[in-house]
Amino acid sequence: MNNFNIVEALSQIAREKNVDRDLVVQTLADALISAAKKRYGNTDNFEADIDPVSGQMEVIAHKTVVEEIQEPSQEIELDDALAIDDEAQLGGVVVEKLDLADFGRNAIQTAKQILIQRVREAEREKIHDEFSGRTGQIEAGTVQQISRGDIILNLGRAEAAIPLKEQIRRERYRQGDTVRGLIYEILKSTRGPQVLLSRTHPDFLRKLFSIEVPEISEGIVEIHGVAREPGERAKIAVSSSDERVDPVGACVGVKGARVQTIVRELGGERIDIVSWSDEPEVFIARAISPANVTRVIVDRRRHHASILVEEDQLSLAIGKAGQNSKLAAQLTGWGLDIITEQEYQERRVKITQSEEAFRRLSGVSELIALSLATSGFSSIKEISESTVDLLKTVPGLEEEEKILALKQTASEYLEKNNGEVEEEVEGEVEEEVEEALNSSAEQNSVADPPPQNSEPNNIFEIDDGKPLDVDENTVADSSPAAEAAENTIVEANEENESAPEAQPDAVSDQDQI
């Protein structure tokens, strides 16, 4: 092979493997040194030099001038040294050029194997770095095979896999199909880097919307949250920085074209698109769509909200197997409790009764009594029998000394009164509940009923490319019906005058379920 062919061969390797040409040249030099060591001995006195322009290669050995040779690979006699350098002298060092033809077939084969191995390692490292920088992006590949449930894809220069747990249920693929997924991890293996893709990750849905909705990629519409039951249902919250752009409408597209493209990609996964709000009450009410919400009562201290709905809306709000409420909780980041107005009134009266009982204990402040009641304690007997660790969960009772004193007080009270007062308090609960419900019914009979939304909800599925026709009022957009629903969202201390007197500011949220 002449020098020109060597240069071309190096350039071709660099192009095919997508690695730096200088790296290929250096790798060849290292391979030649390894070949020299195999031929002449494993010493460190060899050097290889390759001109990347001309392709000229040479391997040299630094040898010490001696009278009698003991190590042929490192020493040279004076007469031979003078033939190389006429100024050579004993004890000095001369540079001897080695003839590549003398390396032998085995040494050259070793050099070739080293070159191939090093270039392959460099290629794998480059591919790994390239895909590592693309984590969180969508990649498409061709199905090569199905191995133990995992889908193996060909990405061109790399191999990808969609593990079984990252696949959407009921989806089936054949060899040659094109599949998209979100890059979430890059693994190193003996076969090279393996790119792991996911079709179930919430960010996969987020990225699909970024691709299909130009307003999102342009920064006009922002995605605030995504919650998914892959292949079944998803909720996404969006807002717009431009009041002229409706964020929900932008995501839906003309006649639902944009969202339907995403629905088809996800195998028919239903998508609820809701308008985000920085007011928790409003956002939570919208997130529980398509159910019609009566009120949302938030407890900011516990980051928990109670959603009040009519009896006929309860199953719709909870959803099949709790799916709707679960997705709403994931989307909002709040703990959610969906109850009817009657259940809420019953809980409220029980808390009031428990609080009154606790306030009869000596040394128990109104604050502690309210904290105990809202934390789920319903009787003095329950306090006396509770563990210290359980009582530590009550706000204001973090100190063990205070808890032990409370338990002692409760026990003494029970011994003194023999539970008579608690029985009296419990007997009043049913009467209080009945009065509260009657009062609520009277108020509802006077007030105008909430307007029903004549427009369909923002829930999309693959069947006909159109929003589902749901009769219930939606609060997932900025329609008049949604605004009417928002107007029904109030704080607990505004909802009826029969509630206990206001407590100190530090526990203003604790009287809310």
Buried (B, 14 or more C-beta within 10 A) or exposed (E): EEBEEBBEBBBEBBEEBEBEBEBBBBBBBBBBBBBBBBBBBEEEBBBBEBEBEEBEBBBBBBBBBBEEBEEEBBBBBBEBBBEBBEEBEEEBBBEBEBEBEEBEEEBBEBBEEBBBEBBEEBBBBBBBEBBEEEEEEBBEBBBBEBEEEBBBBBBEBBBBBBBEEBBBEEBEBEEEEEBBBBBBBBEEEEEBBBBBBBBBBBBBBBBBBBBBBEBBEEEBBBBBBBBBBBBBBBBBBBBBEEEEBBBBBBBBBEEBEBBBBBBEBBBBBBBBBBBBBEEBBBBBBBBBBBBBBBBBBBBEBBEBBBBBBBEEBBEBBBBEEEBBBBBBBBBBEBEBBBBBBBBBBBBBBBBBBBBBBBBBBEEBBBBBBBBBBBBEBBBBBBBBEBEEEBBEEBBBBEEEEBBEEBBEBBBEBBEEBEBEBBEEBBEEBEEBBEEBBEBBEEEEEEEEEBBEBEBBBBBBBBEEBEBBEBEBBBBBBBBEBBEBBBEBBEBBBEBEEEBBEEBEEEBBBBBBB
